[in-house]
Amino acid sequence: MSYESHNHYLQKATKYDLLSHFYKYSNPTLHDYYYHKHLQSITKAISLIHVRQTKKFAHLRLFHVSPNIPAVDVYVNEMRILQNFTYKNASDYLSLPAGTYQIDIYPEGTTTSTIASQKLKLEANQYYTGAIAKRPKEVKLVTLKDSPAVPNGEAAFRFVHLASDIEAVDIAVKNGDIVFDQLTPEHASSYLPVYPIKVNLEIRPTGTKELIRSLPKTHFLVNQATSFYIVSTNTNNETTELAVLSLTP
């Protein structure tokens, strides 16, 4: 229920209270009638406060991860929440009552035809990132659960594979061990707790030593979880070019 509904019943309660006092001596029957209406409105207003306080919320943010998708407008249940949303931009978390929502993504400034449209179920007390990503023939909102909690004094990180034109990859320490293996498109690794340090990382095709992209001096910040999004910056189909975008958590 909205605050408007709550205020509506408070206003009715005030009106009935005034009418009750007005008829207190001249018409006892109307006095009793409006007094009971006053009590009913107060009870309803209080119940709406309770409903709002006990409702479970989920938290959703959007992240534009494809340079090949122009600016977009994003609608949730036919209400525009983002306008002129462009590559590398991330929204703040939007708190929504837990439930199922219709997400529609349109080219900026239009509402004629969506470039992506899907239903999204949000669970109570969960944090989500909806990444607007490019597939070979379509746009998809790839939804991931986020985990902001980090043990005090530590850091955590994960990788998210959103480059649809390359197969599974391994994330490895340069000249060292594999950290995450066989990470496939549209999937995320688990969060890995680490000490807050800088590390030289590499992205490789799964099972090989071939270098796709190096990530020198990757910094893990204390008391923060970080997600690294592997995205394609290709403008043609002949070469594979990757970028790595980061968000907290």
Backbone as numpy.savetxt, mean C-alpha at the origin, in Angstrom:
# Nx Ny Nz CAx CAy CAz Cx Cy Cz
-18.52 3.52 9.52 -19.35 4.71 9.52 -18.47 5.97 9.52
-18.94 7.04 8.92 -18.16 8.25 8.81 -18.41 9.17 9.99
-17.49 10.13 10.14 -17.70 11.15 11.16 -18.94 11.98 10.84
-19.30 12.10 9.52 -20.50 12.83 9.15 -21.73 12.18 9.78
-21.81 10.84 9.76 -22.95 10.15 10.37 -22.98 10.38 11.87
-21.81 10.33 12.49 -21.72 10.57 13.93 -22.21 11.97 14.26
-21.75 12.97 13.52 -22.17 14.35 13.76 -23.66 14.55 13.48
-24.17 13.83 12.49 -25.60 13.91 12.17 -26.45 13.54 13.39
-26.09 12.45 14.06 -26.87 12.02 15.22 -26.66 12.94 16.43
-25.48 13.53 16.54 -25.28 14.51 17.61 -26.15 15.75 17.39
-26.24 16.18 16.13 -27.09 17.33 15.83 -28.56 17.02 16.11
-29.00 15.81 15.77 -30.38 15.42 16.06 -30.62 15.37 17.56
-29.63 14.87 18.31 -29.77 14.80 19.76 -29.93 16.19 20.36
-29.15 17.14 19.85 -29.25 18.52 20.34 -30.63 19.11 20.03
-31.11 18.87 18.81 -32.43 19.38 18.43 -33.53 18.80 19.31
-33.49 17.48 19.54 -34.52 16.84 20.36 -34.44 17.30 21.82
-33.24 17.58 22.29 -33.08 18.07 23.66 -33.73 19.45 23.82
-33.52 20.32 22.83 -34.15 21.65 22.86 -35.67 21.54 22.82
-36.19 20.66 21.95 -37.64 20.49 21.86 -38.21 19.90 23.15
-37.47 18.99 23.76 -37.93 18.40 25.01 -38.06 19.47 26.10
-37.07 20.35 26.19 -37.13 21.42 27.18 -38.25 22.41 26.86
-38.47 22.65 25.57 -39.50 23.61 25.17 -40.89 23.15 25.62
-41.15 21.83 25.52 -42.48 21.30 25.85 -42.57 20.76 27.28
-41.54 21.01 28.08 -41.48 20.39 29.41 -42.71 20.71 30.26
-43.20 21.95 30.20 -44.33 22.34 31.04 -45.62 22.49 30.24
-45.52 22.85 28.98 -46.73 23.09 28.20 -47.35 21.82 27.65
-46.53 20.79 27.38 -47.06 19.55 26.80 -46.19 18.38 27.25
-46.51 17.79 28.40 -45.69 16.69 28.94 -45.53 15.50 27.99
-46.57 15.26 27.17 -46.48 14.13 26.24 -45.38 14.35 25.20
-45.38 15.56 24.61 -44.33 15.88 23.65 -42.96 15.97 24.33
-42.94 16.43 25.57 -41.69 16.47 26.33 -41.08 15.07 26.42
-41.90 14.08 26.81 -41.42 12.71 26.92 -41.00 12.15 25.56
-41.78 12.47 24.54 -41.49 11.96 23.20 -40.12 12.44 22.71
-39.87 13.75 22.81 -38.61 14.30 22.32 -37.43 13.92 23.23
-37.71 13.72 24.51 -36.64 13.30 25.41 -36.15 11.90 25.02
-37.07 11.00 24.70 -36.68 9.66 24.28 -35.98 9.68 22.92
-36.41 10.56 22.02 -35.72 10.72 20.74 -34.29 11.23 20.96
-34.14 12.14 21.93 -32.81 12.64 22.29 -31.91 11.50 22.76
-32.43 10.65 23.65 -31.64 9.53 24.16 -31.27 8.55 23.05
-32.20 8.29 22.14 -31.92 7.37 21.03 -30.80 7.91 20.13
-30.82 9.21 19.87 -29.79 9.81 19.01 -28.43 9.79 19.69
-28.40 10.07 20.99 -27.13 10.01 21.73 -26.56 8.60 21.70
-27.43 7.61 21.93 -26.99 6.21 21.91 -26.42 5.83 20.55
-27.08 6.27 19.48 -26.61 5.96 18.14 -25.25 6.61 17.86
-25.08 7.86 18.28 -23.81 8.57 18.07 -22.68 7.86 18.81
-22.93 7.43 20.04 -21.91 6.73 20.82 -21.55 5.39 20.17
-22.56 4.69 19.66 -22.29 3.40 19.03 -21.44 3.56 17.78
-21.62 4.67 17.05 -20.81 4.92 15.85 -19.36 5.18 16.22
-19.12 5.87 17.33 -17.75 6.09 17.80 -17.10 4.74 18.11
-17.85 3.86 18.76 -17.32 2.55 19.13 -16.97 1.74 17.89
-17.86 1.78 16.88 -17.60 1.05 15.64 -16.32 1.54 14.99
-16.15 2.86 14.94 -14.97 3.42 14.30 -13.70 3.05 15.06
-13.76 3.07 16.39 -12.57 2.78 17.18 -12.17 1.31 17.10
-13.14 0.41 16.91 -12.83 -1.01 16.91 -12.63 -1.58 15.52
-12.88 -0.81 14.48 -12.71 -1.30 13.12 -11.24 -1.59 12.84
-10.96 -2.69 12.17 -9.60 -3.09 11.85 -9.17 -2.48 10.52
-7.97 -1.93 10.50 -7.49 -1.25 9.31 -6.30 -1.98 8.68
-6.21 -1.86 7.37 -5.03 -2.29 6.62 -4.36 -1.04 6.05
-3.13 -1.21 5.55 -2.35 -0.05 5.10 -1.76 -0.36 3.72
-2.08 0.49 2.76 -1.68 0.25 1.37 -0.96 1.48 0.82
0.18 1.23 0.16 0.84 2.29 -0.60 1.04 1.81 -2.03
1.19 2.75 -2.95 1.41 2.44 -4.36 2.81 2.88 -4.76
3.41 2.13 -5.70 4.78 2.40 -6.14 4.82 2.20 -7.65
5.22 3.24 -8.39 5.29 3.19 -9.85 6.70 2.73 -10.23
6.82 1.53 -10.82 8.14 0.93 -11.01 8.51 0.70 -12.47
7.80 1.31 -13.41 8.13 1.08 -14.81 8.27 2.39 -15.58
9.46 2.65 -16.18 9.62 3.86 -16.99 8.84 3.78 -18.31
8.40 2.57 -18.67 7.64 2.40 -19.91 6.14 2.61 -19.73
5.71 2.91 -18.51 4.31 3.25 -18.26 4.25 4.75 -18.00
3.49 5.50 -18.79 3.41 6.95 -18.57 2.68 7.26 -17.26
2.54 8.54 -16.96 1.86 8.97 -15.74 0.45 8.40 -15.68
0.02 8.04 -14.48 -1.29 7.41 -14.30 -2.06 8.09 -13.18
-3.37 7.88 -13.19 -4.25 8.20 -12.06 -4.73 6.88 -11.47
-4.78 6.80 -10.14 -5.18 5.57 -9.47 -6.47 5.81 -8.69
-7.43 4.90 -8.87 -8.73 4.99 -8.20 -8.92 3.77 -7.31
-9.45 4.00 -6.12 -9.84 2.93 -5.21 -11.35 3.04 -5.00
-12.08 2.00 -5.39 -13.55 2.02 -5.31 -14.11 3.29 -5.94
-13.61 3.62 -7.14 -14.07 4.74 -7.96 -13.72 6.11 -7.37
-12.87 6.14 -6.35 -12.42 7.41 -5.79 -10.94 7.59 -6.13
-10.60 8.71 -6.77 -9.21 8.94 -7.15 -8.37 9.24 -5.92
-7.28 8.46 -5.76 -6.39 8.68 -4.62 -5.03 9.20 -5.06
-4.67 9.00 -6.34 -3.39 9.48 -6.85 -3.59 10.07 -8.24
-2.95 11.20 -8.48 -3.06 11.88 -9.77 -1.67 12.16 -10.32
-1.51 11.96 -11.64 -0.22 12.22 -12.30 0.91 11.48 -11.58
0.70 10.21 -11.37 1.62 9.35 -10.60 2.64 8.78 -11.57
3.92 9.07 -11.36 4.95 8.76 -12.35 6.01 7.81 -11.81
6.84 7.33 -12.74 7.92 6.38 -12.45 8.78 6.84 -11.28
9.09 5.89 -10.40 9.91 6.04 -9.19 9.17 6.70 -8.04
7.93 7.13 -8.25 7.18 7.74 -7.15 6.49 6.66 -6.31
6.49 6.88 -5.00 5.77 6.01 -4.07 4.86 6.87 -3.22
3.67 6.39 -2.98 2.73 7.12 -2.13 3.02 6.81 -0.66
2.42 7.59 0.22 2.39 7.22 1.64 1.42 6.06 1.82
1.50 5.41 2.97 0.53 4.36 3.26 -0.84 4.99 3.48
-1.84 4.41 2.85 -3.23 4.81 3.02 -3.91 3.79 3.92
-4.48 4.24 5.04 -5.16 3.33 5.97 -6.60 3.13 5.52
-6.97 1.87 5.33 -8.31 1.52 4.84 -8.88 0.41 5.72
-10.19 0.44 5.98 -10.80 -0.69 6.70 -10.52 -1.99 5.95
-10.19 -3.02 6.69 -9.90 -4.31 6.07 -11.08 -4.74 5.20
-10.77 -5.31 4.03 -11.83 -5.73 3.12 -11.30 -5.84 1.71
-12.21 -5.95 0.75 -11.85 -6.09 -0.66 -12.13 -4.78 -1.40
-11.17 -4.36 -2.21 -11.27 -3.08 -2.90 -11.04 -3.26 -4.40
-11.71 -2.41 -5.17 -11.50 -2.37 -6.61 -10.46 -1.30 -6.92
-9.35 -1.71 -7.54 -8.28 -0.79 -7.91 -8.30 -0.61 -9.43
-8.42 0.63 -9.88 -8.42 0.94 -11.30 -7.31 1.95 -11.59
-6.52 1.66 -12.63 -5.42 2.53 -13.02 -5.69 3.02 -14.44
-5.70 4.35 -14.61 -5.99 4.98 -15.90 -4.79 5.81 -16.35
-4.63 5.99 -17.67 -3.69 7.01 -18.12 -4.07 8.35 -17.50
-3.08 9.12 -17.12 -3.31 10.38 -16.41 -4.31 11.27 -17.16
-5.31 11.77 -16.41 -6.27 12.70 -16.97 -7.43 12.08 -17.71
-7.53 10.73 -17.72 -8.63 10.07 -18.43 -9.32 9.07 -17.52
-10.56 8.74 -17.85 -11.29 7.67 -17.16 -12.05 6.81 -18.17
-11.56 6.80 -19.41 -12.26 6.07 -20.47 -11.95 4.58 -20.44
-10.66 4.26 -20.36 -10.24 2.86 -20.42 -9.07 2.64 -19.48
-9.19 1.64 -18.61 -8.12 1.36 -17.65 -6.94 0.68 -18.35
-5.75 0.88 -17.78 -4.60 0.08 -18.22 -4.37 -1.09 -17.27
-5.01 -1.04 -16.10 -5.00 -2.17 -15.17 -6.21 -2.03 -14.26
-6.84 -3.16 -13.96 -8.02 -3.16 -13.11 -8.10 -4.49 -12.39
-8.13 -4.46 -11.07 -8.20 -5.71 -10.33 -8.73 -5.48 -8.92
-9.23 -6.55 -8.34 -9.70 -6.50 -6.95 -8.54 -6.86 -6.03
-8.55 -6.23 -4.87 -7.45 -6.41 -3.93 -8.03 -6.62 -2.54
-7.69 -7.76 -1.92 -8.15 -8.04 -0.57 -7.09 -7.62 0.43
-7.48 -6.75 1.37 -6.56 -6.23 2.37 -6.95 -6.77 3.74
-5.99 -7.38 4.42 -6.24 -7.96 5.74 -5.92 -6.96 6.84
-6.62 -7.09 7.95 -6.44 -6.16 9.07 -5.01 -6.21 9.59
-4.51 -5.02 9.95 -3.19 -4.86 10.59 -2.03 -5.27 9.69
-2.26 -5.33 8.38 -1.20 -5.67 7.45 -0.80 -4.44 6.63
0.47 -4.41 6.23 0.99 -3.36 5.36 1.25 -3.96 3.97
0.87 -3.20 2.94 1.01 -3.69 1.57 1.65 -2.62 0.68
2.41 -3.09 -0.31 2.84 -2.24 -1.41 2.25 -2.79 -2.70
1.57 -1.93 -3.44 1.07 -2.29 -4.76 1.98 -1.67 -5.80
2.77 -2.50 -6.47 3.74 -2.02 -7.46 3.10 -2.04 -8.85
3.07 -0.88 -9.49 2.52 -0.77 -10.84 3.62 -1.18 -11.81
3.51 -2.40 -12.34 4.61 -3.00 -13.10 4.17 -3.35 -14.52
5.15 -3.41 -15.42 4.89 -3.69 -16.84 5.22 -5.13 -17.14
4.23 -5.85 -17.66 4.46 -7.15 -18.26 4.68 -6.95 -19.76
5.08 -8.01 -20.49 5.29 -7.82 -21.94 4.08 -7.25 -22.67
2.85 -7.66 -22.29 1.68 -7.22 -23.03 0.63 -6.52 -22.17
0.94 -6.27 -20.91 -0.05 -5.64 -20.04 0.62 -5.01 -18.83
-0.19 -4.26 -18.09 0.25 -3.66 -16.83 -0.44 -4.42 -15.70
0.29 -4.65 -14.62 -0.28 -5.37 -13.49 0.10 -4.67 -12.19
-0.82 -4.69 -11.24 -0.53 -4.23 -9.89 -0.06 -5.44 -9.09
1.24 -5.52 -8.86 1.82 -6.63 -8.10 1.78 -6.25 -6.62
1.06 -7.03 -5.83 0.83 -6.67 -4.44 1.70 -7.52 -3.52
2.38 -6.85 -2.60 3.31 -7.51 -1.69 3.00 -7.11 -0.26
3.15 -8.05 0.66 3.03 -7.72 2.08 4.36 -7.17 2.58
4.29 -6.05 3.29 5.48 -5.43 3.86 5.60 -5.79 5.34
6.83 -5.73 5.84 7.07 -6.02 7.25 7.97 -4.94 7.84
7.38 -3.90 8.42 8.18 -2.78 8.93 8.99 -3.10 10.18
8.63 -4.15 10.91 9.27 -4.42 12.20 10.69 -4.96 12.02
11.63 -4.38 12.77 13.03 -4.81 12.75 13.52 -4.86 14.19
14.25 -5.91 14.59 14.81 -5.94 15.94 15.67 -4.71 16.21
15.58 -4.19 17.41 16.30 -2.97 17.75 17.81 -3.13 17.53
18.39 -2.15 16.84 19.82 -2.17 16.58 20.23 -2.94 15.35
19.26 -3.56 14.66 19.57 -4.34 13.46 18.94 -3.68 12.23
19.12 -4.33 11.09 18.49 -3.92 9.84 17.91 -5.17 9.19
17.17 -4.98 8.11 16.64 -6.12 7.35 16.44 -5.67 5.91
16.51 -6.64 4.98 16.28 -6.29 3.58 15.70 -7.48 2.83
15.09 -7.17 1.71 14.58 -8.19 0.79 14.73 -7.67 -0.63
14.60 -8.58 -1.61 14.59 -8.20 -3.02 13.26 -8.61 -3.64
12.78 -7.77 -4.56 11.54 -8.01 -5.27 11.86 -8.00 -6.76
11.51 -9.08 -7.46 11.83 -9.23 -8.88 10.64 -8.77 -9.71
10.78 -7.62 -10.38 9.70 -7.09 -11.21 10.16 -6.80 -12.64
11.25 -7.43 -13.05 11.73 -7.28 -14.43 11.21 -8.46 -15.24
10.13 -8.25 -15.97 9.44 -9.37 -16.62 10.23 -9.97 -17.78
11.26 -9.26 -18.27 12.00 -9.76 -19.44 13.25 -10.54 -19.07
13.47 -10.84 -17.79 14.56 -11.74 -17.41 14.00 -12.84 -16.51
14.66 -13.98 -16.55 14.19 -15.13 -15.78 14.65 -15.01 -14.32
14.65 -16.14 -13.64 15.02 -16.17 -12.23 16.45 -15.67 -12.02
16.67 -15.01 -10.88 17.99 -14.46 -10.57 18.41 -14.90 -9.17
19.72 -14.82 -8.95 20.29 -14.98 -7.61 20.83 -13.62 -7.16
20.70 -13.35 -5.88 21.31 -12.17 -5.27 22.47 -12.68 -4.42
23.68 -12.17 -4.71 24.87 -12.70 -4.04 25.77 -11.57 -3.57
26.58 -11.87 -2.57 27.64 -10.96 -2.15 28.78 -11.09 -3.16
29.36 -9.97 -3.57 30.46 -10.01 -4.52 31.60 -10.88 -3.97
32.01 -11.85 -4.79 33.06 -12.80 -4.39 32.68 -13.58 -3.14
31.36 -13.73 -2.93 30.93 -14.42 -1.72 29.71 -15.30 -1.96
28.96 -15.52 -0.90 27.84 -16.45 -0.93 26.60 -15.84 -1.60
25.73 -16.75 -2.05 24.41 -16.34 -2.55 23.52 -16.03 -1.34
22.85 -14.90 -1.39 21.97 -14.48 -0.30 20.54 -14.95 -0.56
20.03 -14.69 -1.77 18.71 -15.16 -2.19 18.87 -15.87 -3.53
18.34 -17.08 -3.64 18.49 -17.81 -4.89 17.13 -18.05 -5.55
17.17 -18.17 -6.87 16.00 -18.51 -7.68 14.82 -17.57 -7.42
15.10 -16.28 -7.43 14.04 -15.28 -7.27 13.39 -15.05 -8.64
12.12 -15.39 -8.75 11.42 -15.36 -10.04 10.59 -14.09 -10.19
10.23 -13.73 -11.44 9.46 -12.51 -11.67 8.15 -12.47 -10.87
7.85 -11.27 -10.36 6.64 -10.97 -9.58 6.63 -11.66 -8.23
7.81 -11.99 -7.74 7.93 -12.57 -6.40 8.96 -11.79 -5.58
8.81 -11.90 -4.27 9.73 -11.25 -3.34 10.41 -12.30 -2.49
11.64 -12.02 -2.10 12.31 -12.87 -1.13 11.72 -12.58 0.25
12.09 -13.38 1.22 11.77 -13.04 2.60 12.70 -11.92 3.06
12.35 -11.28 4.16 13.25 -10.28 4.75 14.39 -11.01 5.47
15.61 -10.52 5.27 16.78 -11.11 5.91 17.34 -10.13 6.93
17.37 -10.49 8.23 17.98 -9.60 9.23 19.49 -9.54 9.03
20.06 -8.34 9.13 21.51 -8.15 8.98 21.97 -7.06 9.94
23.28 -6.99 10.12 23.84 -5.86 10.85 23.82 -4.63 9.94
23.71 -3.45 10.50 23.68 -2.22 9.68 25.07 -1.93 9.08
25.32 -2.46 7.88 26.62 -2.32 7.23 26.42 -2.00 5.75
27.53 -1.78 5.05 27.52 -1.64 3.60 28.11 -2.90 2.98
27.44 -3.40 1.93 27.85 -4.65 1.29 27.81 -4.47 -0.22
28.77 -5.09 -0.92 28.74 -5.12 -2.38 27.95 -6.34 -2.83
26.82 -6.10 -3.50 25.95 -7.18 -3.94 25.96 -7.29 -5.46
25.51 -8.44 -5.95 25.41 -8.68 -7.39 24.10 -9.38 -7.71
23.56 -9.07 -8.89 22.41 -9.79 -9.43 22.93 -10.66 -10.57
22.63 -11.98 -10.49 23.12 -12.94 -11.48 21.97 -13.82 -11.97
22.04 -14.32 -13.20 21.09 -15.36 -13.61 21.26 -16.57 -12.69
20.16 -17.16 -12.29 20.21 -18.27 -11.33 21.17 -19.37 -11.79
22.03 -19.78 -10.86 22.94 -20.89 -11.11 24.19 -20.54 -11.88
24.44 -19.24 -12.13 25.63 -18.84 -12.89 26.42 -17.78 -12.12
27.62 -17.50 -12.61 28.45 -16.42 -12.07 28.35 -15.16 -12.94
27.55 -15.23 -14.00 27.42 -14.10 -14.92 26.80 -12.90 -14.19
27.36 -11.75 -14.43 26.88 -10.54 -13.76 25.84 -9.82 -14.61
24.64 -9.63 -14.04 23.63 -8.81 -14.71 23.75 -7.36 -14.26
23.90 -7.19 -12.95 24.06 -5.84 -12.41 24.76 -5.91 -11.07
25.69 -4.99 -10.87 26.36 -4.89 -9.57 25.69 -3.82 -8.73
25.71 -4.03 -7.42 25.12 -3.09 -6.47 26.18 -2.76 -5.41
27.14 -1.90 -5.76 28.23 -1.61 -4.83 27.76 -0.79 -3.63
28.36 -1.09 -2.49 28.13 -0.33 -1.26 26.64 -0.18 -0.94
25.93 -1.31 -1.02 24.53 -1.32 -0.62 24.45 -1.13 0.89
23.72 -0.10 1.30 23.74 0.32 2.71 22.48 -0.16 3.41
22.66 -0.88 4.51 21.54 -1.32 5.35 21.50 -0.43 6.59
20.42 0.31 6.74 20.32 1.32 7.80 19.78 0.70 9.09
20.30 1.16 10.21 19.92 0.62 11.51 18.43 0.88 11.77
17.78 -0.13 12.32 16.36 -0.08 12.71 15.43 0.14 11.52
15.88 -0.24 10.32 15.03 -0.08 9.14 15.04 -1.36 8.30
13.88 -1.67 7.74 13.78 -2.72 6.73 13.71 -2.05 5.36
14.42 -2.61 4.39 14.48 -2.01 3.05 14.12 -3.06 2.01
13.30 -2.65 1.04 12.97 -3.50 -0.10 13.68 -2.96 -1.34
14.36 -3.85 -2.06 15.04 -3.48 -3.30 14.26 -4.09 -4.47
13.75 -3.22 -5.34 12.92 -3.65 -6.46 13.76 -3.70 -7.74
13.85 -4.89 -8.32 14.57 -5.07 -9.59 13.58 -4.80 -10.72
13.84 -3.76 -11.51 12.91 -3.39 -12.58 13.68 -3.25 -13.89
12.96 -3.41 -14.98 13.55 -3.28 -16.30 13.39 -1.86 -16.80
14.45 -1.33 -17.41 14.39 0.00 -18.02 14.49 -0.08 -19.53
14.22 -1.26 -20.09 14.35 -1.47 -21.53 13.41 -0.57 -22.32
13.92 -0.05 -23.42 13.08 0.66 -24.39 12.93 -0.15 -25.67
13.63 -1.30 -25.73 13.48 -2.23 -26.85 13.66 -3.63 -26.32
13.53 -4.61 -27.18 13.59 -6.01 -26.75 14.95 -6.65 -27.01
15.96 -5.86 -27.37 17.24 -6.43 -27.76 18.21 -6.55 -26.60
18.11 -5.67 -25.64 19.05 -5.69 -24.51 18.28 -5.67 -23.20
18.93 -6.17 -22.17 18.34 -6.16 -20.84 19.06 -5.13 -19.98
18.33 -4.13 -19.56 18.89 -3.10 -18.69 18.04 -3.06 -17.42
18.72 -3.10 -16.28 18.02 -3.15 -15.01 18.30 -1.92 -14.17
17.32 -1.56 -13.38 17.50 -0.57 -12.32 17.05 -1.23 -11.02
17.58 -0.76 -9.92 17.17 -1.25 -8.61 16.68 -0.06 -7.80
15.39 -0.09 -7.45 14.77 0.99 -6.69 14.56 0.51 -5.26
14.73 1.39 -4.30 14.58 0.97 -2.91 13.49 1.76 -2.20
12.82 1.06 -1.28 11.80 1.67 -0.43 11.97 1.11 0.98
11.54 1.90 1.95 11.50 1.42 3.33 10.04 1.32 3.77
9.56 0.16 4.24 10.28 -1.10 4.44 10.31 -1.94 3.17
